[in-house]
Amino acid sequence: MFTEGLAHFICSTNYEDIPAEVITNAKSAILDYLAVAMAGSQEPSGRMIGELVREYQSAPEATVIGNRFKASCALAALANGTSSHVQDYDDCLDYSDAGLAHPTTGTFSGILTVGEKNHLSGRDLLTAYCLGVEAYGTDQAWLRLQKYMYDFKTVAVVYTMIPTHVNRNMNYDRRLLFPGIRMEGTKPLFGLRRDGSVYLKRSPVRLEDYSCMRLWALVQRFWLRWGPQPRLELSGALINAMGQEVEAAGAAFIVVYWSFKSIIRL
């Protein structure tokens, strides 16, 4: 199973397996996270979430950044994650080929609190962080929405779209977008029907079960780099599908296109 393979990949990856450049960038991102979390904790919304977490009087397992108390791992991660994104200055790891939008807030908030509770080393935290930063895309966002939205009383869903999502949504093997990156498997790939609706064209598989001719891979990399700009139809259809699912559940759906920092309601 793919999930079993992914779990094996995570468990078998050690600090020594991660390239030095990745570790260096991870350290910078974590330092940025700690700084913006401290600053954000003093903002009105940061103070509000801190007070909310304090009122729960949960087990003192991990530090709530910017406050003089501890809370359970989950609640401390909630407060720290909120504070780190309040000012919107948290890192983007914004490389020309990646453009990952604010991955540290969603990954390191939980890693830090669990690490504190279990007295993990700095190497353990860095390894967990590097493994936790995933490639983002509209298609994966939709799948996660379908899985988790109904677990909560959802009032609104905000989806942030960045230009590089268009390429990712049309990609099946992420190694073509990020040469040299270590992956356990491919990603889901959606297609468009004639009526404009989307369907799952290819399910993710483990790389050991996926064969791709080297020549064909080179052609695809060439096309991605020097070919025409990708069409927007698939990304638009995926966003519309998300919007329809959210609105059918009685919630509001908001799309933020980050390139222009504008908000579009669908």
Steps between C-alpha positions, in 0.01 A plus 500: 500500500611855429437613859715217631779598262477864602518407868802280430671786313446737793616251761808398302621855424764627740658839554807383306285430192393864465722723280699769682334775294158383614608500866640853465176630351297313761694671781433841345130422464474384862679811631258710297208303646610558858546873441163558332322279755640712783397821325160364399422386853483866602253591226128516593416168333814341649394612848147372440613150402742499794222583744272240343765231542569611859131465588503132405745431786643203315801292598818714503688312228641771272575873502254749357738744333478856633309388811614387841318171510489158337211307348436163338694432182193549281389827659853641517543419131170674424610816683853500359382430147248782519754746641763410240267591213326804650730756339538297179878535520563129545734336252400386152807291406435681172738341251446558130402137437309439822322807633380323813261735679548520879573130566666545840196627689301188415780251563739628765229614743414139577858375474625754754238420765534122464877541502490697824274247671717205395838676541598445137837622372553781254589244234173319560304824460683593180445155351130505586464850357670415170280193462190697594534769235291368214452618144179700484243491223132562430432131441641392836313786667173370357569145616580624849189715499286195420667305780495756781228758437220291647695433820431860606213745500648686205386860457744606228787356297780722368718360223820682405601463136852579384621499136714186537189298591405497131810297412461269798137426423601371157790294636503134606867443587627783721862413425446670163425826682761456772799311351707323761229501766439173684142379462327180604233512231311699243211738567135479391430636153157627401363540148223702335192351340339663197234659720770671710469273805805337655579134561791311653710414196788325676526386861829540689734201505830418664801582283615138510175414322526788252708477185590796281750495216793735561468651152132574558584658837756727331244603238251586774757708691587685182133567431438624854791742480486626142158400373189718496342617824263241652129552443284612789192289427588208730591723796181701449290184490661367818430828679140498379460141622630603842263795505200286412583248773549772762181686409301175496609457863361847578836677537652799324785443254768765448792477257807718553724535196831581663671653197277804518403469868137535403197314628255345256170352613368213289 
